[in-house]
Amino acid sequence: MRYLKLGQHGDDVRALQNKLKTFVPEIQVDGRSGPKTERAVRVA
């Protein structure tokens, strides 16, 4: 498991975003960790 930080981008972020779609369907899977991804992590 890797630790991800706000502002990171790449395949690891994309994989996380795909998993988060289960909890937050409106999240964009763009491979960039921004405020929307951070909020989705908190919801999940």
Biotite code that builds the C-alpha atoms (Angstrom):
import biotite.structure as struc

atoms = struc.array([
    struc.Atom([0.000, 0.000, 0.000], chain_id="A", res_id=1, res_name="MET", atom_name="CA", element="C"),
    struc.Atom([1.264, 3.451, -0.870], chain_id="A", res_id=2, res_name="ARG", atom_name="CA", element="C"),
    struc.Atom([0.543, 6.699, 0.890], chain_id="A", res_id=3, res_name="TYR", atom_name="CA", element="C"),
    struc.Atom([-0.926, 9.399, -1.319], chain_id="A", res_id=4, res_name="LEU", atom_name="CA", element="C"),
    struc.Atom([-0.866, 13.135, -0.674], chain_id="A", res_id=5, res_name="LYS", atom_name="CA", element="C"),
    struc.Atom([-2.925, 16.014, -1.950], chain_id="A", res_id=6, res_name="LEU", atom_name="CA", element="C"),
    struc.Atom([-1.494, 17.207, -5.254], chain_id="A", res_id=7, res_name="GLY", atom_name="CA", element="C"),
    struc.Atom([-0.108, 13.864, -6.368], chain_id="A", res_id=8, res_name="GLN", atom_name="CA", element="C"),
    struc.Atom([-1.024, 12.401, -9.725], chain_id="A", res_id=9, res_name="HIS", atom_name="CA", element="C"),
    struc.Atom([-0.618, 9.156, -11.595], chain_id="A", res_id=10, res_name="GLY", atom_name="CA", element="C"),
    struc.Atom([-1.848, 5.587, -11.764], chain_id="A", res_id=11, res_name="ASP", atom_name="CA", element="C"),
    struc.Atom([-2.017, 5.112, -7.985], chain_id="A", res_id=12, res_name="ASP", atom_name="CA", element="C"),
    struc.Atom([-4.347, 8.106, -7.657], chain_id="A", res_id=13, res_name="VAL", atom_name="CA", element="C"),
    struc.Atom([-6.431, 6.852, -10.575], chain_id="A", res_id=14, res_name="ARG", atom_name="CA", element="C"),
    struc.Atom([-6.801, 3.429, -8.892], chain_id="A", res_id=15, res_name="ALA", atom_name="CA", element="C"),
    struc.Atom([-7.899, 5.092, -5.642], chain_id="A", res_id=16, res_name="LEU", atom_name="CA", element="C"),
    struc.Atom([-10.419, 7.262, -7.474], chain_id="A", res_id=17, res_name="GLN", atom_name="CA", element="C"),
    struc.Atom([-11.892, 4.199, -9.197], chain_id="A", res_id=18, res_name="ASN", atom_name="CA", element="C"),
    struc.Atom([-12.422, 2.562, -5.804], chain_id="A", res_id=19, res_name="LYS", atom_name="CA", element="C"),
    struc.Atom([-13.889, 5.757, -4.347], chain_id="A", res_id=20, res_name="LEU", atom_name="CA", element="C"),
    struc.Atom([-16.559, 5.827, -7.081], chain_id="A", res_id=21, res_name="LYS", atom_name="CA", element="C"),
    struc.Atom([-18.376, 3.136, -5.079], chain_id="A", res_id=22, res_name="THR", atom_name="CA", element="C"),
    struc.Atom([-18.966, 5.657, -2.296], chain_id="A", res_id=23, res_name="PHE", atom_name="CA", element="C"),
    struc.Atom([-18.938, 8.924, -4.259], chain_id="A", res_id=24, res_name="VAL", atom_name="CA", element="C"),
    struc.Atom([-20.178, 8.206, -7.809], chain_id="A", res_id=25, res_name="PRO", atom_name="CA", element="C"),
    struc.Atom([-19.726, 11.796, -8.996], chain_id="A", res_id=26, res_name="GLU", atom_name="CA", element="C"),
    struc.Atom([-15.948, 11.820, -8.438], chain_id="A", res_id=27, res_name="ILE", atom_name="CA", element="C"),
    struc.Atom([-13.886, 12.254, -11.603], chain_id="A", res_id=28, res_name="GLN", atom_name="CA", element="C"),
    struc.Atom([-11.271, 9.627, -12.349], chain_id="A", res_id=29, res_name="VAL", atom_name="CA", element="C"),
    struc.Atom([-8.543, 11.871, -13.733], chain_id="A", res_id=30, res_name="ASP", atom_name="CA", element="C"),
    struc.Atom([-5.475, 10.632, -11.862], chain_id="A", res_id=31, res_name="GLY", atom_name="CA", element="C"),
    struc.Atom([-5.012, 13.901, -9.974], chain_id="A", res_id=32, res_name="ARG", atom_name="CA", element="C"),
    struc.Atom([-5.446, 14.124, -6.220], chain_id="A", res_id=33, res_name="SER", atom_name="CA", element="C"),
    struc.Atom([-7.210, 17.359, -5.447], chain_id="A", res_id=34, res_name="GLY", atom_name="CA", element="C"),
    struc.Atom([-9.813, 18.664, -3.005], chain_id="A", res_id=35, res_name="PRO", atom_name="CA", element="C"),
    struc.Atom([-12.618, 16.516, -4.467], chain_id="A", res_id=36, res_name="LYS", atom_name="CA", element="C"),
    struc.Atom([-10.559, 13.355, -4.064], chain_id="A", res_id=37, res_name="THR", atom_name="CA", element="C"),
    struc.Atom([-9.688, 14.362, -0.512], chain_id="A", res_id=38, res_name="GLU", atom_name="CA", element="C"),
    struc.Atom([-13.376, 14.899, 0.338], chain_id="A", res_id=39, res_name="ARG", atom_name="CA", element="C"),
    struc.Atom([-14.271, 11.532, -1.204], chain_id="A", res_id=40, res_name="ALA", atom_name="CA", element="C"),
    struc.Atom([-11.669, 9.812, 0.989], chain_id="A", res_id=41, res_name="VAL", atom_name="CA", element="C"),
    struc.Atom([-13.226, 11.405, 4.059], chain_id="A", res_id=42, res_name="ARG", atom_name="CA", element="C"),
    struc.Atom([-16.713, 10.249, 3.014], chain_id="A", res_id=43, res_name="VAL", atom_name="CA", element="C"),
    struc.Atom([-15.539, 6.694, 2.361], chain_id="A", res_id=44, res_name="ALA", atom_name="CA", element="C"),
])
